[in-house]
Amino acid sequence: MGESYESAFKKLEEIIKELESEDISLENSVEKYEEGLKLYEYCSKLLTEYEGRVKILMKENSEIREQDFQRVEDHD
């Protein structure tokens, strides 16, 4: 896709609104659903990639150090 997360997410929101509309044909609904699924997967992939790049600054003993971001569910 190559587009920004924000752009892809905005398109996904527009598709959701269209799918919630009662004035959409079954064929068009399926096409929009498929497009939305691709956008969802793209956005999810980008978030996963960004998550790996996020650093948290931790202050310990008056020193600031970087630590890799870890998701909450990774601690269980």
Biotite code that builds the C-alpha atoms (Angstrom):
import biotite.structure as struc

atoms = struc.array([
    struc.Atom([0.000, 0.000, 0.000], chain_id="A", res_id=1, res_name="MET", atom_name="CA", element="C"),
    struc.Atom([2.678, 2.457, 0.988], chain_id="A", res_id=2, res_name="GLY", atom_name="CA", element="C"),
    struc.Atom([0.356, 5.039, 2.454], chain_id="A", res_id=3, res_name="GLU", atom_name="CA", element="C"),
    struc.Atom([0.521, 6.503, 5.940], chain_id="A", res_id=4, res_name="SER", atom_name="CA", element="C"),
    struc.Atom([-1.230, 4.876, 8.863], chain_id="A", res_id=5, res_name="TYR", atom_name="CA", element="C"),
    struc.Atom([-3.460, 7.916, 9.276], chain_id="A", res_id=6, res_name="GLU", atom_name="CA", element="C"),
    struc.Atom([-4.548, 7.856, 5.645], chain_id="A", res_id=7, res_name="SER", atom_name="CA", element="C"),
    struc.Atom([-5.270, 4.113, 5.681], chain_id="A", res_id=8, res_name="ALA", atom_name="CA", element="C"),
    struc.Atom([-7.152, 4.371, 8.970], chain_id="A", res_id=9, res_name="PHE", atom_name="CA", element="C"),
    struc.Atom([-9.280, 7.243, 7.654], chain_id="A", res_id=10, res_name="LYS", atom_name="CA", element="C"),
    struc.Atom([-10.214, 5.162, 4.592], chain_id="A", res_id=11, res_name="LYS", atom_name="CA", element="C"),
    struc.Atom([-11.078, 2.261, 6.895], chain_id="A", res_id=12, res_name="LEU", atom_name="CA", element="C"),
    struc.Atom([-13.380, 4.508, 8.942], chain_id="A", res_id=13, res_name="GLU", atom_name="CA", element="C"),
    struc.Atom([-15.099, 5.675, 5.737], chain_id="A", res_id=14, res_name="GLU", atom_name="CA", element="C"),
    struc.Atom([-15.647, 2.076, 4.651], chain_id="A", res_id=15, res_name="ILE", atom_name="CA", element="C"),
    struc.Atom([-17.166, 1.223, 8.026], chain_id="A", res_id=16, res_name="ILE", atom_name="CA", element="C"),
    struc.Atom([-19.611, 4.125, 7.666], chain_id="A", res_id=17, res_name="LYS", atom_name="CA", element="C"),
    struc.Atom([-20.532, 2.942, 4.171], chain_id="A", res_id=18, res_name="GLU", atom_name="CA", element="C"),
    struc.Atom([-21.085, -0.619, 5.392], chain_id="A", res_id=19, res_name="LEU", atom_name="CA", element="C"),
    struc.Atom([-23.324, 0.648, 8.190], chain_id="A", res_id=20, res_name="GLU", atom_name="CA", element="C"),
    struc.Atom([-25.439, 2.453, 5.613], chain_id="A", res_id=21, res_name="SER", atom_name="CA", element="C"),
    struc.Atom([-28.670, 0.789, 4.546], chain_id="A", res_id=22, res_name="GLU", atom_name="CA", element="C"),
    struc.Atom([-28.251, 2.087, 0.988], chain_id="A", res_id=23, res_name="ASP", atom_name="CA", element="C"),
    struc.Atom([-25.492, -0.293, -0.089], chain_id="A", res_id=24, res_name="ILE", atom_name="CA", element="C"),
    struc.Atom([-25.899, -3.316, -2.326], chain_id="A", res_id=25, res_name="SER", atom_name="CA", element="C"),
    struc.Atom([-24.760, -6.778, -1.304], chain_id="A", res_id=26, res_name="LEU", atom_name="CA", element="C"),
    struc.Atom([-22.105, -6.824, -4.033], chain_id="A", res_id=27, res_name="GLU", atom_name="CA", element="C"),
    struc.Atom([-20.781, -3.423, -3.001], chain_id="A", res_id=28, res_name="ASN", atom_name="CA", element="C"),
    struc.Atom([-20.848, -4.510, 0.659], chain_id="A", res_id=29, res_name="SER", atom_name="CA", element="C"),
    struc.Atom([-18.632, -7.499, -0.096], chain_id="A", res_id=30, res_name="VAL", atom_name="CA", element="C"),
    struc.Atom([-16.206, -5.349, -2.106], chain_id="A", res_id=31, res_name="GLU", atom_name="CA", element="C"),
    struc.Atom([-16.024, -2.763, 0.688], chain_id="A", res_id=32, res_name="LYS", atom_name="CA", element="C"),
    struc.Atom([-15.600, -5.510, 3.283], chain_id="A", res_id=33, res_name="TYR", atom_name="CA", element="C"),
    struc.Atom([-12.641, -6.973, 1.358], chain_id="A", res_id=34, res_name="GLU", atom_name="CA", element="C"),
    struc.Atom([-11.079, -3.521, 0.956], chain_id="A", res_id=35, res_name="GLU", atom_name="CA", element="C"),
    struc.Atom([-11.627, -2.801, 4.639], chain_id="A", res_id=36, res_name="GLY", atom_name="CA", element="C"),
    struc.Atom([-10.038, -6.090, 5.645], chain_id="A", res_id=37, res_name="LEU", atom_name="CA", element="C"),
    struc.Atom([-6.916, -5.263, 3.606], chain_id="A", res_id=38, res_name="LYS", atom_name="CA", element="C"),
    struc.Atom([-6.747, -1.811, 5.208], chain_id="A", res_id=39, res_name="LEU", atom_name="CA", element="C"),
    struc.Atom([-7.204, -3.320, 8.683], chain_id="A", res_id=40, res_name="TYR", atom_name="CA", element="C"),
    struc.Atom([-4.365, -5.795, 8.077], chain_id="A", res_id=41, res_name="GLU", atom_name="CA", element="C"),
    struc.Atom([-2.143, -3.010, 6.730], chain_id="A", res_id=42, res_name="TYR", atom_name="CA", element="C"),
    struc.Atom([-2.840, -0.767, 9.742], chain_id="A", res_id=43, res_name="CYS", atom_name="CA", element="C"),
    struc.Atom([-2.268, -3.657, 12.124], chain_id="A", res_id=44, res_name="SER", atom_name="CA", element="C"),
    struc.Atom([1.066, -4.461, 10.454], chain_id="A", res_id=45, res_name="LYS", atom_name="CA", element="C"),
    struc.Atom([2.182, -0.830, 10.711], chain_id="A", res_id=46, res_name="LEU", atom_name="CA", element="C"),
    struc.Atom([1.263, -0.662, 14.382], chain_id="A", res_id=47, res_name="LEU", atom_name="CA", element="C"),
    struc.Atom([3.235, -3.820, 15.098], chain_id="A", res_id=48, res_name="THR", atom_name="CA", element="C"),
    struc.Atom([6.260, -2.387, 13.285], chain_id="A", res_id=49, res_name="GLU", atom_name="CA", element="C"),
    struc.Atom([5.997, 0.925, 15.134], chain_id="A", res_id=50, res_name="TYR", atom_name="CA", element="C"),
    struc.Atom([5.554, -0.820, 18.450], chain_id="A", res_id=51, res_name="GLU", atom_name="CA", element="C"),
    struc.Atom([8.916, -2.470, 17.964], chain_id="A", res_id=52, res_name="GLY", atom_name="CA", element="C"),
    struc.Atom([10.526, 0.926, 17.473], chain_id="A", res_id=53, res_name="ARG", atom_name="CA", element="C"),
    struc.Atom([9.012, 2.680, 20.465], chain_id="A", res_id=54, res_name="VAL", atom_name="CA", element="C"),
    struc.Atom([11.374, 3.408, 23.296], chain_id="A", res_id=55, res_name="LYS", atom_name="CA", element="C"),
    struc.Atom([10.406, 4.305, 26.801], chain_id="A", res_id=56, res_name="ILE", atom_name="CA", element="C"),
    struc.Atom([12.618, 6.646, 28.709], chain_id="A", res_id=57, res_name="LEU", atom_name="CA", element="C"),
    struc.Atom([13.108, 5.417, 32.201], chain_id="A", res_id=58, res_name="MET", atom_name="CA", element="C"),
    struc.Atom([14.541, 7.509, 34.959], chain_id="A", res_id=59, res_name="LYS", atom_name="CA", element="C"),
    struc.Atom([16.594, 5.492, 37.391], chain_id="A", res_id=60, res_name="GLU", atom_name="CA", element="C"),
    struc.Atom([18.949, 6.937, 39.983], chain_id="A", res_id=61, res_name="ASN", atom_name="CA", element="C"),
    struc.Atom([18.963, 10.335, 38.261], chain_id="A", res_id=62, res_name="SER", atom_name="CA", element="C"),
    struc.Atom([19.942, 8.705, 34.969], chain_id="A", res_id=63, res_name="GLU", atom_name="CA", element="C"),
    struc.Atom([17.765, 8.439, 31.901], chain_id="A", res_id=64, res_name="ILE", atom_name="CA", element="C"),
    struc.Atom([18.056, 5.227, 29.921], chain_id="A", res_id=65, res_name="ARG", atom_name="CA", element="C"),
    struc.Atom([16.166, 3.787, 26.991], chain_id="A", res_id=66, res_name="GLU", atom_name="CA", element="C"),
    struc.Atom([14.222, 0.563, 27.275], chain_id="A", res_id=67, res_name="GLN", atom_name="CA", element="C"),
    struc.Atom([12.419, -1.350, 24.562], chain_id="A", res_id=68, res_name="ASP", atom_name="CA", element="C"),
    struc.Atom([8.662, -0.997, 24.697], chain_id="A", res_id=69, res_name="PHE", atom_name="CA", element="C"),
    struc.Atom([6.898, -4.145, 25.880], chain_id="A", res_id=70, res_name="GLN", atom_name="CA", element="C"),
    struc.Atom([3.206, -4.775, 25.534], chain_id="A", res_id=71, res_name="ARG", atom_name="CA", element="C"),
    struc.Atom([1.249, -5.464, 28.716], chain_id="A", res_id=72, res_name="VAL", atom_name="CA", element="C"),
    struc.Atom([0.205, -8.924, 27.556], chain_id="A", res_id=73, res_name="GLU", atom_name="CA", element="C"),
    struc.Atom([3.899, -9.901, 27.190], chain_id="A", res_id=74, res_name="ASP", atom_name="CA", element="C"),
    struc.Atom([4.268, -9.741, 30.989], chain_id="A", res_id=75, res_name="HIS", atom_name="CA", element="C"),
    struc.Atom([1.654, -12.421, 31.755], chain_id="A", res_id=76, res_name="ASP", atom_name="CA", element="C"),
])
